[in-house]
Structures are given as C-alpha cells and as structure tokens.
Amino acid sequence: MPADQYGWIRQDYPKSPPTSMFIKFLDGGDRREGRYFALSCDFAGGCSARACHDSLTTWISIYSSNKIQGEDYSVKDFDQQIASGIKVLEHMLLGKPVDLSHP
C-alpha cells in the first residue's frame, strides 16, 4: 500500500467498533527488513503505539481527533506526538532509551 504525504500507511477496519491502523516505515529499504512505527486508533480518536524491547514493554497513548464530531485522525501530527511520548517515557525511566519501533 502506498504511504500518504506524511509517510503513513492507513488500514481501516470498519467492523464494530471501527478502528484504524497506521504504519510508518522508518527505513528507505526493503519493508520486510525495515523498522516501523505502528499506531492503533479507536473509533473515538484515541491512538496508541507500543513495543517490547529488552524485556521492557513501553507504550504511549495520544488523542488524535474528535471522531464524535466527525474529524478524521490528525496524521500530520503523529511523528511529533510519538517523539514527545518517547521523551516523556525516557524521562520517567531516568534516561533509559525508549524505542517504539518494530523490526
């Protein structure tokens, strides 16, 4: 599937309750070998990214839209929101690096 102008690929799951998955590949090479961010978004606009590395599971939750009001997800803000969430997690973990990407 092609990425949008912000580099994110969207897959909608319209069953009840409807959800959407967003994936952004971080490497320019082969997608089968590359790293990526994955966001799962619910019908109300809440999104989360989670990953497990070195026996530590980390995740962030962001509020991406007001779906009840008919707004779509704010895809253009995903990168900044993920970066901000990583900074908060690293602060909480006393400077331990956090990686929310998947291999």
N, C-alpha and C positions, 0 to 999 in steps of 0.2 A: 504494500500500500504506500502511496506517496505521502510525504510529510507536508504539513501546512507551511505557511510563510515563517512560522516561528520554530520549525523543525519538529513539531509534534505530530504523531500519527494517532488518529482517533478511531476507536471501535465502539459503536453503540450497541447496547443490549436492551431492546425495547420491552422485554417481558416485565412483569410486575414484581417488584418495583423496578422501573427503568434505571439503568446505570450506564456509565461510560468509562472506558479505559483509555488512557493516553500513554504513549510510549515515545521517548526521545532517545535516539541513538547518539552516543557521545563520541564515537569514533567514525572516521570517514571511510573505513574499510568495510570488510565483509560483515554483514549484520549477524551472521551465525557465530562469529567470533568476537563481536564487539560488546562494549558495555553500554548499558542503557538505564534511563530512569523510567519507572513505571508509576503512574498515578491512577488510582481507582476513585471514581467520583460517583456520588449517590444522586438520587433524584432531586434532593433539596439543594445541591450545590456544594456539599462537603466533600473534600478530596483528601486522600491520604497516600503517602509514599512510605514504604517500609522495606527494610533489607536486613539480612543477617550476615555478619562477618565476624570471624574470630570469637564465636560463642556469645556474641552480643547482638541482640535484635534491637534495631532503632526504627523509629517512625515519626513522621510529622503529620499533622492534620492541618489543612488550610480550608478556608471558606472561600470558594471561588466565584460564587454568583448568588443571586437571589432567584433561584429557579421558580419559586412560588409566584414571583412577579413576572415570570416569562423571560428572564435574562438567560443568556447562554453562559457557559463557563468562560472565565477570563484567561484563556490560553496564553495570551501575550504576557501575563504576569507569573506564569508557572516557574520559570527559571529563577526569577528574583525571590519568589516565595520559598522555593526549595533551598536556595543559598541562605536565606535568612533563617530558615528552620535548622539547617546544619550548624550555623553559627551558635544558635541557642543551645542545641544539643551538645556541641563541643564545650560551651561554657559550663553547662550542667555537669559534664563528665570531666571537668577540670583539665581541659585542653587536649583530651584524648581525641584523635582524628575520627571523624564520622564519615562513612561512605554509604550513601543511599542508592548507589548504582548497583546493577545486577550484571553478572558476567554473561 
